[in-house]
Amino acid sequence: MQENQVRILVVDDEQDLCEILKFNLEIEGYNVDTANSAEEALGLDLSCYNLLLLDVMMGEMSGFALTRQLKADEKTQHIPVIFLTARDTENDMLTGFNIGADDYISKPFSIREVMVRVRAVLRRTVTVSIHDDAQPTLSYEGLKLNLNKKTVSVDGVDIPFTKTEFELLHTLLEERGRVFSRQELINKVWPSDVLVLDRTVDVNITRMRKKIGRFSKCIVTRQGFGYFFDA
């Protein structure tokens, strides 16, 4: 996704801060809207945004409460959230991450830091889109996973995938850039009552790489650690 296609919503009751963030984010090439309360944000079509920057302490409804509501809705649960807040205790930060935040930045912060964190979150989060047939997909360029139909396509061509291969690719693509150990992949993909060897993971990864053609290079082996999707 090109930067000028990325839509960001900044939600903070400090209007001046909203305008400063909007100005700097737009310099970076993003499309930016602002809201001065969680209630105002809920009046917008939140499903169209690729990232939300949220203050925590805002009027009657907090950023935490807004995020819980977003994560409970299938249409918005995929949207990454960065908290920008003066609440900087360890418990506050843990609360933020536990309810689904992708990053947590304490005030006061530098604009440069925010720009770097925004780029990092957008790099590692998944492009989730709803097409005309209302089918949610995970995608990276021409590689697409239809999450309802459990199908994989490469440059518009459907590729036959086993359930295991699909779940492996889904896991890696969903958190691209994160290294998963073989044991983590086993825990996520295979039933708990099935004995799976590390070699089984390697074999499935090899088959998956062959099927996704030019994207095979994106499935990277980190020697001694595991696998990750490198975008």
C-alpha positions as CSV (number, residue, x, y, z in Angstrom):
1,M,0.0,0.0,0.0
2,Q,1.4,3.4,-1.0
3,E,1.7,6.0,1.7
4,N,-0.8,8.3,-0.1
5,Q,-3.4,5.5,0.2
6,V,-2.9,5.1,4.0
7,R,-5.6,6.8,6.0
8,I,-4.8,7.7,9.6
9,L,-7.2,9.0,12.3
10,V,-5.8,11.0,15.2
11,V,-8.1,11.2,18.2
12,D,-7.1,13.6,21.0
13,D,-8.9,16.2,23.0
14,E,-5.9,18.6,22.5
15,Q,-6.9,20.3,19.3
16,D,-3.5,21.9,18.8
17,L,-1.8,18.5,19.1
18,C,-4.2,17.0,16.6
19,E,-3.3,19.7,14.1
20,I,0.5,19.3,14.7
21,L,0.3,15.5,14.2
22,K,-2.0,16.0,11.1
23,F,0.5,18.5,9.6
24,N,3.5,16.3,10.1
25,L,1.8,13.0,9.0
26,E,0.5,14.7,5.8
27,I,4.1,15.8,5.1
28,E,5.0,12.1,5.2
29,G,2.3,11.4,2.6
30,Y,-0.5,10.0,4.7
31,N,-4.2,11.0,4.5
32,V,-5.1,12.2,8.0
33,D,-8.4,13.1,9.8
34,T,-8.7,14.2,13.4
35,A,-11.3,13.9,16.1
36,N,-11.3,15.6,19.5
37,S,-13.1,12.9,21.4
38,A,-13.8,9.1,21.3
39,E,-17.5,9.9,20.7
40,E,-16.6,12.1,17.7
41,A,-14.4,9.3,16.3
42,L,-17.3,6.8,16.6
43,G,-19.4,9.1,14.4
44,L,-16.9,8.4,11.6
45,D,-16.6,5.3,9.3
46,L,-13.7,3.9,11.3
47,S,-13.4,0.8,9.1
48,C,-11.8,2.9,6.3
49,Y,-8.7,3.8,8.4
50,N,-5.4,1.9,8.3
51,L,-4.2,3.2,11.7
52,L,-5.6,5.1,14.7
53,L,-3.5,7.3,17.0
54,L,-5.5,7.6,20.3
55,D,-5.2,9.6,23.5
56,V,-6.2,7.6,26.6
57,M,-7.8,10.3,28.8
58,M,-10.6,12.0,26.8
59,G,-13.8,13.3,28.2
60,E,-16.4,10.7,29.1
61,M,-15.1,7.9,26.9
62,S,-11.4,6.9,27.2
63,G,-9.1,5.7,24.5
64,F,-9.0,2.3,26.2
65,A,-12.8,2.1,26.1
66,L,-12.8,3.1,22.4
67,T,-10.2,0.5,21.6
68,R,-12.2,-2.3,23.4
69,Q,-15.2,-1.4,21.3
70,L,-13.2,-1.4,18.1
71,K,-11.6,-4.8,18.8
72,A,-15.0,-6.3,19.6
73,D,-16.3,-5.3,16.1
74,E,-15.3,-7.5,13.1
75,K,-15.3,-4.5,10.8
76,T,-12.7,-2.6,12.9
77,Q,-10.8,-5.2,15.0
78,H,-8.0,-5.4,12.4
79,I,-7.1,-1.7,12.6
80,P,-3.8,-1.1,14.4
81,V,-3.9,1.3,17.3
82,I,-1.1,3.5,18.7
83,F,-1.8,5.1,22.1
84,L,-0.3,8.6,22.6
85,T,-0.8,9.4,26.3
86,A,0.4,11.0,29.5
87,R,-0.5,7.8,31.3
88,D,2.9,6.3,31.4
89,T,2.9,3.8,34.3
90,E,3.7,0.2,33.6
91,N,0.2,-0.9,34.4
92,D,-1.2,1.7,31.9
93,M,1.1,0.4,29.2
94,L,0.2,-3.2,30.0
95,T,-3.5,-2.4,29.8
96,G,-3.0,-0.8,26.5
97,F,-1.2,-3.7,25.0
98,N,-3.5,-6.3,26.6
99,I,-6.6,-4.7,24.9
100,G,-4.9,-4.8,21.5
101,A,-2.6,-1.8,21.1
102,D,0.2,-2.1,18.5
103,D,2.4,0.6,20.2
104,Y,2.3,2.9,23.3
105,I,4.0,6.3,23.2
106,S,4.2,8.3,26.4
107,K,3.7,12.1,26.4
108,P,5.7,14.3,26.0
109,F,7.1,12.8,22.8
110,S,9.0,14.1,19.8
111,I,7.2,14.3,16.5
112,R,10.1,12.4,14.9
113,E,9.6,9.5,17.3
114,V,5.9,9.3,16.4
115,M,6.7,9.3,12.7
116,V,9.2,6.4,13.1
117,R,6.7,4.5,15.2
118,V,3.9,5.0,12.7
119,R,6.0,3.7,9.9
120,A,7.1,0.7,11.9
121,V,3.5,-0.2,12.8
122,L,2.3,0.2,9.2
123,R,5.1,-2.0,8.0
124,R,4.3,-4.9,10.2
125,T,0.5,-4.8,10.3
126,V,-1.5,-6.6,7.7
127,T,-3.5,-5.0,4.9
128,V,-7.0,-6.1,5.6
129,S,-9.7,-5.1,3.0
130,I,-13.3,-5.8,2.3
131,H,-14.0,-6.4,-1.3
132,D,-17.3,-6.2,-3.2
133,D,-18.1,-9.8,-2.3
134,A,-17.7,-8.8,1.4
135,Q,-14.8,-11.3,1.9
136,P,-12.1,-10.2,4.3
137,T,-8.6,-10.8,3.1
138,L,-5.0,-10.6,4.3
139,S,-2.8,-9.4,1.5
140,Y,0.8,-8.5,0.6
141,E,1.0,-7.1,-2.9
142,G,-0.3,-9.9,-5.2
143,L,-0.4,-12.5,-2.4
144,K,-3.9,-12.7,-1.0
145,L,-5.6,-14.9,1.6
146,N,-9.4,-15.1,1.7
147,L,-10.1,-15.6,5.4
148,N,-13.7,-16.8,4.9
149,K,-13.1,-19.1,2.0
150,K,-9.7,-20.2,3.3
151,T,-8.2,-19.8,-0.2
152,V,-4.8,-18.4,-1.4
153,S,-4.2,-16.6,-4.6
154,V,-1.0,-15.3,-6.2
155,D,-1.4,-12.5,-8.7
156,G,-5.1,-13.4,-9.2
157,V,-4.5,-17.1,-9.6
158,D,-6.0,-19.5,-7.0
159,I,-3.4,-21.8,-5.5
160,P,-4.4,-25.1,-3.8
161,F,-3.3,-25.0,-0.1
162,T,-3.8,-27.6,2.6
163,K,-5.3,-26.5,5.9
164,T,-1.9,-26.7,7.6
165,E,-0.2,-24.6,4.8
166,F,-3.0,-22.0,4.9
167,E,-2.7,-21.6,8.7
168,L,1.1,-21.4,8.5
169,L,0.9,-18.7,5.9
170,H,-1.9,-16.9,7.8
171,T,0.2,-16.9,11.0
172,L,3.3,-15.5,9.3
173,L,1.6,-12.9,7.2
174,E,-0.6,-11.7,10.0
175,E,2.4,-10.6,12.0
176,R,4.9,-10.1,9.3
177,G,8.4,-9.2,10.5
178,R,8.0,-11.3,13.7
179,V,10.1,-14.4,14.0
180,F,8.1,-17.5,15.0
181,S,9.9,-20.5,16.5
182,R,9.0,-23.9,15.2
183,Q,7.3,-24.6,18.6
184,E,5.2,-21.5,18.4
185,L,4.0,-22.5,14.9
186,I,3.2,-26.0,16.1
187,N,1.2,-24.5,19.0
188,K,-0.7,-22.2,16.7
189,V,-1.4,-24.5,13.7
190,W,-1.6,-28.1,14.9
191,P,-4.1,-29.6,17.4
192,S,-2.7,-29.9,20.9
193,D,-3.2,-33.7,21.0
194,V,-1.1,-34.3,17.9
195,L,2.6,-35.0,18.1
196,V,4.4,-32.8,15.6
197,L,8.2,-32.7,15.0
198,D,10.2,-29.6,14.0
199,R,10.9,-31.3,10.8
200,T,7.2,-31.4,10.0
201,V,7.1,-27.6,10.2
202,D,10.1,-27.4,7.8
203,V,8.5,-29.7,5.3
204,N,5.3,-27.7,5.2
205,I,7.2,-24.4,4.9
206,T,9.1,-25.8,2.0
207,R,5.9,-26.9,0.2
208,M,4.3,-23.5,0.9
209,R,7.3,-21.6,-0.5
210,K,7.0,-23.6,-3.8
211,K,3.3,-22.7,-4.1
212,I,3.6,-19.0,-3.7
213,G,6.1,-18.4,-6.5
214,R,7.8,-15.0,-6.4
215,F,6.7,-14.5,-2.8
216,S,8.7,-17.5,-1.6
217,K,11.6,-15.2,-0.8
218,C,9.4,-13.5,1.7
219,I,9.3,-16.6,3.9
220,V,12.7,-16.2,5.6
221,T,14.5,-18.7,7.8
222,R,16.2,-17.2,10.8
223,Q,18.8,-19.8,11.6
224,G,18.5,-21.1,15.2
225,F,15.2,-19.1,15.8
226,G,12.5,-20.0,13.2
227,Y,10.6,-18.3,10.4
228,F,9.2,-14.9,9.5
229,F,7.5,-13.1,6.7
230,D,9.8,-10.4,5.4
231,A,7.9,-7.6,3.6
